[in-house]
């Protein structure tokens, strides 16, 4: 792929044209930054409008269906904005997702507004933890079978599948032994805290967050489910964090409970294990250290 554009196959050309309802020139797909799992491109129609397109192997089409479902769920929150879903499917050997193209700005320009908006998203609730369908965290399957028991949900639907996948990839030993101990005893960390189900973005790091020209929070690339709102906040701090004004505004709108610092490590363990499984051994020591910290808290 070069600056000259992405060469469309006839099947993909016809599929995209049908989704956007406009003509598509053969060299109208241009690569743009973003997307460690799928290719990210900007599509120009012959009528002058633009769209955002993600492409991947045809066998990964279900990840785009899940992403579209998550975006539509987030769109129900009036405090924020998500790119509208124009369509998804498979064309030839390629899976595709077409979204409205948004003019995005760095979050720092409207960090306080974003923090307040995230709190509004988290006020959207449901009777159970989980989601109406399974989806993905990155390209990893994410099970969402409903439960009324949050510690059980997080232990069995989040940590345990990642530990089992790590074991299959050869990361057993201390990681698996200590991880299984944590899964079995995890409820101890919630002895004084009973989270309510909040609608979560699910993959809330800086690469999936921005502002629009009007200053509204924009979310994309979700892995949605109903869970403890602290899980979103925790991940937002994992890879560098958001501006301080973001957290101050969130806490002003909805203060966090005591013990968040410990639970933050628990929630981010899920993402570190996922990175271990997706990207390799460089995350092993970090995952083992986090499990050790949590086991030490449980023994107190």
Secondary structure, DSSP 8 states (H G I E B T S, - for coil): -BTTBB---HHHHHHHHHHHTS-EEEEEEEE-S--SSSEEEEEEETTS-EEEEEEEEGGGHHHHHHHHHHHHHHTT-TTEE---EEEEEEETTEEEEEEE----B-GGGGHHHHHHHHHHHHT-B-SSBB-SS-EEETTEEE----BS-HHHHIIIIIIHHHHHHHHHTT--HHHHHHHHHHHHHGGGGGTT-----EEE-SS-SGGGEEE-TTS-EEE-S---EEE-THHHHHHHTTTS---HHHHHHHHHHS---TTHHHHHHHHHHHHHHHHHHHH-GGGHHHHHHHHHHHHHHHH-
